[in-house]
Amino acid sequence: MALGIDATRDILLPGIAAGLLSTAALGVCARLHGKHAAAPVSAVSHWLWPQEVNQTAHPKPRHFVAGLTIHLLMSLG
């Protein structure tokens, strides 16, 4: 029995859209609280660099890229 699931239409596009919209919402909420817009997304980069956990208030580009990658991959989950 075929389920008729198209990976791009049914998984990738909604997942990427959800990830991008939630990233934007995180950035807006951070700015409303007086924080750097990238801070919430960058915070999960402590999985990769635990010794730099306190540096996400002013994240380096690698923290943001790693955090965004993790966030978007989890939105596909």
C-alpha positions, 0 to 999 in steps of 0.5 A: 500500500503506497502512502503517497508521501513526497519527501520534498513536498511533505517533509523538507519544505514544511520543515524548512519553513517551520525552522526559518519562521521559528528562527525569526520568532526567536530573534524577535523575542531576543530583541524584545528582551534586549539581547542580540537577535542571534543569541537564542539560535547560537545558544545550542552551539554549546553542544559542540563547544561547551567551553565557550558556553558563556560567549553566546550573548555576543556569538561568533559566526561559527556559533550562529552557523552551528546553532542554525544548522542544528535548529533547522535539522531538528525542525525536519526531525 
